[in-house]
Amino acid sequence: MIDAHGIYLLIAAAGAVIALILLVAWAKLNPFLTILLVSLSLGVAAGMPFPTILRSFETGLGNTLAHIAVVVALGTMLGKMMAESGGATAIANRIIDWFGEKRVPWAMMAIGFLVGLPVFFEVGFVLLIPIAFTVARRTKTSLILVALPMLAGLSVVHGLIPPHPAALLAASIYKANVGRTIFYGVLIGLPTAMLAGPIWAKIIAPFIQLPEENRMAAEFAEHSNEQGTPGFAITVATILLPVALMMIGSWADSISSPGSPLNQGLHLVGNDDIALFLGVLVSFYTFGKRRGFTRETILRFTNECLAPTATVTLLVGAGGGFGRILQDSGVSGSIVTVAMASHVPLVLFAWLLAALMRLATGSATVAMTTAAGIVAPIALHTPGAHPELLAIATGAGSLIFSHVNDGGFWLVKEYLGLSVPQTIKTWSICETIISVTALVFALTLSFLPL
């Protein structure tokens, strides 16, 4: 059972999260300074030495930015080139023509579902958000109705469906059959994405008043030039090039001998940062030179689009710092103790442990791998355990209620121009619907003779 100190840590962590939300949403304090203040205060309350608190926050911030900063910068450049050339308009027009304005939310969910399969959430987000901005503008539809279904599609595949790297890692820890995990993941993921995406967006959108000015949307505004807009095919090929490279990287060990020069090269081009970098370079030709833009103009585009991302990147990093404080202070360990003391079905236990870790650390991937590492040895000695369903339940738990210690929370907030309460009402609830719905499906399947 958890001791008195563990209970104290859990109460302190809950108080820190509540204080952060109130200070940002009600007191209107600067979010970055508030996250830093709350993180330091929690460290002090938990009894961490002050030098350790600072080092812990800096480590969490640095580890998060090591990936996110490059992804946001390169993804924004690619999106800017697509928008300035008219490529985003070409894709938006085709989506509207194919599906009609009334079915655009469903189309955006499907796009997020497909594009998100080989890439992490943040990568898929920065690749697709310019299209969401353009579709919302062209159809005069609330950005919530367009972007939230896309986010639901991206999130579902992140947690539930291989070959997404996070879901694939959970399946490998449980030694689950990947083919069956994909089958159950799609079976559970599609209706889950529908409920959390288009359906929830339609319910909540009327209650969300978006600001008239959105700095990020302005960066991806429609433009025209003397060479006309790029074709639909070349636009899709350019934007999906990084996705294709990442898929090749994930298959590198199947295509070539591990450790060989070819294998190392495939892993290199399949790295998120390198794949996006190559995509940006290609866009300079397909969206730039071929559209009549000069080198000076392309340089101006890439410089202009980075300024609005500074706040986004800093907040995402600060969320990572807060999450690291929660881990190093012992909060995560107390959560594991609470979950281990529960006597529930194994599928529910895997979900519960991942959910608690997600709430504490803010990272879906960390929650997924930590929970799977704890539950997998238990599953090996549990008759009738379904490793595929355990992997899916763990992934579902890792998605629950994204909040202020999650970099994705600030990414969604800043790009969509939402307040903290609005982000909770839309994105956090969307994530919770995904988590709970997928759990219900996984539990139901676990009782069937599969």
Secondary structure, 3 states (H helix, E strand, C coil): CCCHHHHHHHHHHHHHHHHHHHHHHCCCCCHHHHHHHHHHHHHHHCCCCHHHHHHHHHHHHHHHHHHHHHHHHHHHHHHHHHHHHCHHHHHHHHHHHHHCHHHHHHHHHHHHHHHCCCCCHHHHHHHHHHHHHHHHHHHCCCHHHHHHHHHHHHHHHHHHCCCCHHHHHHHHHCCCCHHHHHHHHHHHHHHHHHHHHHHHHHHHHHHCCCCCCCHHHHHCCCCCCCCCCCCHHHHHHHHHHHHHHHHHHHCHHHHCCCCCHHHHHHHHHHCHHHHHHHHHHHHHHHHHHHHCCCHHHHHHHHHHCCCCHHHHHHHHHHHHHHHHHHHHCCHHHHHHHHHHCCCCCHHHHHHHHHHHHHHHHCCHHHHHHHHHHHHHHHHHCCCCCCHHHHHHHHHHHCCCCCCCCCHHHHHHHHHHCCCHHHHHHHHHHHHHHHHHHHHHHHHHHHCCCC
